[in-house]
Amino acid sequence: MPLPQEPFETGRVFTPRVDRYSQITVRTNRYSVPVRLIGKRVRVVLHASHLVVYDQNGEVARHERLIAKAGCRLELDHYLESLDP
């Protein structure tokens, strides 16, 4: 039997809403995303060592996965566009 043509997704998928601080919550941990996504739902694929955030079909953020509960991982670049006059 031949292998399937499409790739098999091995991560767990979530669809959180971006909060007013430009962050999403995935399994009790918070991760930053670009400020332009505030209020929108994004698709997150959680893997064993990292997570990838997509807006529509484009990747918008990638973070090392936090293992401890209630952690926070922020990337300064996600907030820089809010400083543009």
N, C-alpha and C positions, 0 to 999 in steps of 0.2 A: 504494500500500500504506500503511495507517495506521501511525502510530507505536505502540510498545508502551505499555500502560497503566502498568506498573510502572517506577520509575526505574532507570536503568542505573548501576551502581556503577563509578566510574572509578578508585578507589583499590585498592591491594593489601591483601588481608586476611591477618592473622596471628592465632594463638590462643595467646599465651604464658601461662605460669603466673606469678602474682604471687609474688615471693620474700618472705623474712622481713623485708626492709627496706621493704616496700610499694612495690616497683618492678618494672617489666617490662623485658625486653630485646627491642628490635626492631632488627634489622640492626646489631648491635654497640653500640647506644646504649641508655642506661637512662632511663626516664621514671617519675615517681611516679604512684601511684594511691591512692585512699582506703584507709586501713589495714584497714577491714572486709573487704577483698578478699584479704588475705594467704592464700595457699594455693589460691586459686581460679583457674580459667582464665577469661580475658576475651577478647573479640573486639576486635581493633585494625584500623582501616582507615587505611592509610598513604597520604597524598596527597602531592603535590609540595611543598607548603609547610607542612603540618601533619599531625597524626595525631589520631584520635578513638578513645577507649577506651569500650567498651560492656560492661556486665554485664547479661546476658540481652538485653533490647531497649532498655534505658535508657542514655543517655550518662552516664559517670561522670568522664571527664577529657578534656581537649583541650590539646594542647601544640603549640607551634611545632616544626617538624621540625628535628632536628640533622643537619647535613650531614657534619661531620667524624666520624671513627670514634672509638669508645670515649668518647663524650661522655655527659653526664648532665644532665637537666633535672628539677629538683625544684620542687614547689609546696608551700609551707608549709601551706596549708589542708588538704592531704591527710593531714597528721600531727596536726592539732589535735584531732580526735576521740579520739585515744589519750590525750590529757591530761585528758579529762573524768573526774572522780572517780566 
